[in-house]
């Protein structure tokens, strides 16, 4: 496939894919002048020939239909693209896709509110890496929810750490003449996913060598899904979640497959490890002016009120590692079939007040329309509304959606 790369400073990505085989990739958040340059570039490439080959793409959660609204003004105002939609007439033709294995993806992250109702620093980070190591069908999606004073820095560090490690792994596979995603999956499985476990287990030591990154009492969750053609490998620490929505012919699971599990100290296997490591569990009890409230079950050092973390697996939080908290991910593997509809990965800002059934019902409505941008936007709005119903504060909200 011919490819034209135009690079800018930031790390968002803009995709235009033509079914003729020409592909344009623009990394960054283009300036107005750059957007006009893009328009002229496309015009010089005889855009009229291509425009009927492009379906549409999502720009700032607004759908741009290139068959109807191709204009200089349209390109200039909306060329800040967050996700990609291919020609739906060709969804079964992998040669016409930017990334093999899915139809489109969407992402949203929104800062929460503090106790005064004011917007705070968003400590979440979203990880999306398509065609890892330039291997079609090898894709990476994830949500990292930072916490603590340096939570944003920790989640950001881990995002780029995993991106780098996965790229290094892909390059090593190619040196070993392994470039097919199915072969890569077999390689990972043959070692019980040791490489992936080591990536998570080693991230703390990598962070500790970074200047100006104190992760003693700061950390992040990580829910990451690696797609290798039809295989999904879910790696999870913490309480960000991932679910797979599918057509449930038997109606036994209502079309919802939970592919990750929260890690909290009230789980028997997690509690046992914490106690055996010298940690203890307990709750903060405080008066919130409406009465006495018991907090989450948290993890402490004996005789201290620290670290006070309520997650039993996490990246960072070095003090908690002395109390039985670990970084090793729980790994679940699934194989997609014709019933698979879409994957959702999201932080607790989504699931705190929304049930999976509500998420599924809203998602199916937009899935039928192929409108992933509206789904992501409206799911975020619904989560924000539920937080408002329950108080002033609101956690950061982040989600990644992938349509198959």
Secondary structure by P-SEA (a helix, b strand, c coil): cbbbbbbccccbbbbbbbcccbbbbbcccccaaaaaaaaaaaaaaccccccccccccccccccccccccccaaaaaaccccccccccccccccccccccccccbbbbbbbbbbccccccccccbbbbbbccccccccbbbbbbbbbbccaaaaaaaaaaaaaaaaaaaaaaaaaaaccccaaaaaaaaaaacaaaaaaaaaaaaaaaaaccccccccccbbbbbbbbcccbbbbbbccccbbbbbccccccccccccccbbbbccccaaaaaaaaaacbbbbbbbbbccccccccccccccccccccccccccccccccccccccccccbbbbbbbcccccbbbbbcccccccccaaaaaaaaaaaaaaccaaaaaaaaaaaaaaaaaacccccccccbbbbcc
